[in-house]
């Protein structure tokens, strides 16, 4: 058995978006894949998400958003991570986003975006390939 801890992932639902079925499905799939998952529940502010991520020492933040507020939420989370000297926590997204917005979000620092119909295996594979434990650094 290894001493390395499981990757810890936070899944958050920001704003007034009340549709969390997809987030719960992804959270369960990530947990079943062996990750430690913290689901924040509905109606989180960017400040709440970042504070929880830092307090829980997560390895990645994932945001599920369907409300159309992604052009505010993602940049605000990235700004807060910078303010709190936590830019080593990568940010991922899932939801419905226009293609042009995905390009802008990635240019701003969002590491990956998963759209509707993405199989749960896709974020699992992406995380395993691209995310390393922050505690190992």
C-alpha positions in Angstrom: 0.0 0.0 0.0 1.3 3.5 -0.9 1.5 6.5 1.5 0.2 8.8 -1.2 -3.2 10.1 -0.3 -6.1 9.9 -2.7 -6.6 12.9 -4.9 -9.1 15.2 -3.2 -11.7 16.9 -5.5 -14.3 19.5 -4.6 -17.5 19.6 -6.8 -19.4 22.8 -6.4 -22.7 24.3 -7.7 -22.4 28.1 -7.7 -25.1 30.7 -7.7 -28.8 30.1 -8.2 -28.4 27.1 -10.4 -30.6 24.5 -8.7 -29.9 21.6 -11.1 -27.5 19.3 -9.3 -28.3 15.8 -10.7 -25.3 15.9 -13.1 -22.9 17.1 -10.3 -24.1 14.3 -8.1 -23.6 11.7 -10.9 -20.1 13.0 -11.5 -19.3 13.1 -7.8 -20.4 9.5 -7.4 -18.4 8.4 -10.4 -15.3 10.1 -9.1 -15.7 8.6 -5.7 -16.2 5.1 -7.3 -13.0 5.7 -9.3 -11.1 6.1 -6.0 -11.0 9.9 -5.5 -11.9 11.6 -2.3 -14.8 13.9 -3.3 -16.3 16.8 -1.4 -19.7 17.9 -2.8 -20.5 21.4 -1.5 -24.2 21.4 -2.3 -26.2 24.1 -4.1 -26.0 27.9 -4.1 -22.3 28.3 -3.4 -20.6 31.7 -3.9 -17.1 31.8 -5.5 -15.8 32.9 -2.1 -17.3 29.9 -0.4 -16.0 27.5 -3.0 -12.4 28.8 -2.8 -12.5 29.0 1.0 -13.7 25.4 1.2 -11.1 24.3 -1.4 -8.2 25.8 0.6 -9.6 24.7 4.0 -10.0 21.1 2.7 -6.6 21.1 0.9 -8.1 19.9 -2.3 -6.1 18.9 -5.4 -8.7 20.2 -7.9 -11.8 22.3 -8.0 -14.7 21.3 -10.3 -17.6 23.6 -11.0 -20.9 22.4 -12.4 -22.9 25.2 -13.9 -25.9 25.4 -16.1 -27.2 28.9 -15.3 -25.2 30.8 -17.9 -23.1 32.6 -15.2 -19.9 30.8 -16.2 -18.3 34.0 -17.5 -18.5 35.5 -14.0 -18.1 32.5 -11.8 -14.9 31.0 -13.4 -12.9 34.2 -13.6 -14.0 35.1 -10.1 -12.8 31.8 -8.7 -9.5 32.2 -10.6 -9.1 35.7 -9.2 -9.8 34.5 -5.6 -7.3 31.7 -6.0 -4.7 34.2 -7.0 -5.6 36.5 -4.1 -5.2 33.6 -1.7 -1.9 32.4 -3.2 -3.6 29.1 -4.2 -3.2 29.2 -8.0 -1.7 25.6 -7.7 -5.3 24.4 -7.4 -6.5 23.6 -10.9 -10.1 24.6 -11.9 -12.3 22.4 -14.1 -15.8 22.9 -15.3 -18.9 21.0 -16.4 -22.1 22.3 -17.9 -23.5 24.1 -20.9 -21.1 26.6 -22.5 -21.0 28.2 -25.9 -17.8 27.1 -27.8 -16.5 30.7 -27.8 -16.9 30.9 -24.1 -15.0 27.7 -23.6 -12.0 29.2 -25.5 -12.1 32.3 -23.3 -12.4 30.3 -20.1 -9.4 28.1 -21.0 -7.4 31.2 -22.0 -8.3 32.7 -18.6 -6.9 29.6 -16.8 -9.7 27.0 -16.6 -7.8 23.7 -17.3 -10.7 21.7 -18.9 -14.4 22.0 -19.6 -16.8 19.1 -20.0 -20.1 19.6 -21.8 -23.4 17.9 -21.9 -23.3 14.2 -22.7 -19.7 13.7 -21.6 -19.3 10.2 -20.2 -18.2 10.2 -16.6 -15.1 8.3 -17.7 -13.8 11.4 -19.5 -13.2 13.6 -16.4 -11.8 10.6 -14.5 -9.3 9.9 -17.3 -8.4 13.6 -17.6 -7.9 14.0 -13.9 -5.7 10.8 -13.6 -3.6 12.0 -16.5 -3.3 15.7 -15.6 -3.7 16.2 -11.8 -1.1 15.4 -9.2 -1.5 15.6 -5.4 -0.6 19.0 -4.1 0.7 17.3 -1.0 3.4 15.6 -3.0 4.8 18.9 -4.2 
